[in-house]
Amino acid sequence: MNTDEKLKLIKRNTEEILTEESLKELLESGTPINHYIGFEISGKVHLGTGLMCMSKVKDFMDAGVNCSIFLADLHSWINDKLGGDMKIIQNAAVRYFKEGLIAGLKCVNADVSKIKFVLGSELYHNNDEYWLTVIDISKHTSLSRIERSTTIMGRKEGGKLDFAKLLYPPMQVADIFVQGINLPHSGLDQRKAQVIARDVAKQLSNPLKDINGKVIKPSAIHNHLILGLGQPSEWPLPKDKMQELWSTLKMSKSKPDTCVFIHDSPEEIKRKIKKAFCPEGEAEFNPVLDWCKSLVFPIKKSLHIERPEKFGGNLDYSNYEDLEKDFIDKKLHPMDLKNGVAKAIINILEPARKHFEKPEIKEMLEEMEQLIITR
């Protein structure tokens, strides 16, 4: 695979690359590309994490990138996840959450044996280099910028914070440099941390370098944030606030009826998608079409929709553009679209359901569900 082919695969189904020029230079230099994506341990794995993110990891792997997944237990503790109990967070990280991501990787046909999992607390243990890097990054970043960057924790800017939460952004940036990551990957909601990493990259005492010894900035990749299935509280959405509101309407495990978890039963998937917000003829903000564009076509390459002959018979789409056009032109009814998407998602998630049928892994899911009830 040449540089252009690798770049095309890495760019596929992404929202932003910081920057495409720096990534192309990195590829052309022959430097090994080291990727990571980090996750807080906060609940069950949904499609945004298990399919959206893992499908991009698969693309990186196919492009010859060294891929790793960071289980951010200390970050989860700082951010008060799972009741702020560190032992519970660590146990969930290496048991349920890791298995959830493995299941997601299986759904996109990734070679799980090639993925490296890193537990944050293990990386940090007796690691002077890491903590010195946290300080080094902090010395080159203003307090006001750190405060603005706490939105990467899913918190509103300007909200009341304990001091530990101010440590979160420089720690996340240090994760990149200490692991030698030149291709950090996240959703757009983590953009502020990636921008800090690029801004301080050439000021650190232990910077990233390419194969020729040149100091470089990490080339950040941001994948799409898929929408939850619920209706916005304000509709129609103001056009000038569409991008701003999108991140607040992304799929969230805290709204379980508007998201699909990777181990949901076929019946649950059908029920949730049947209730989905899917206004007829509307494509600009439509969760079901969003899933088609970001999940179904990138993974399955096609979509089959069954409908009675009296309504025009079955439809087969080989690309998203034709599907969207028919929907806008009202040649495709929302309920027919929902039924087709539900079947596609059920099919994609079959490997995950089988993974969680294994007794020891099913037990891990049951542990997580009990934690959610009690926390």
Helices and strands as residue ranges (DSSP letters): H 3-11, E 14-18, H 20-29, E 35-40, H 47-47, I 48-53, H 54-62, E 68-72, H 73-78, G 81-84, H 86-92, I 93-97, H 98-107, G 112-114, E 116-119, H 120-124, H 128-139, H 143-149, G 150-153, H 164-178, E 183-187, G 188-190, H 191-200, E 220-223, G 239-241, H 242-246, G 247-249, G 256-258, H 266-274, H 287-291, I 292-296, H 297-300, E 303-305, G 309-311, E 315-317, H 320-328, H 334-348, H 350-355, H 359-374
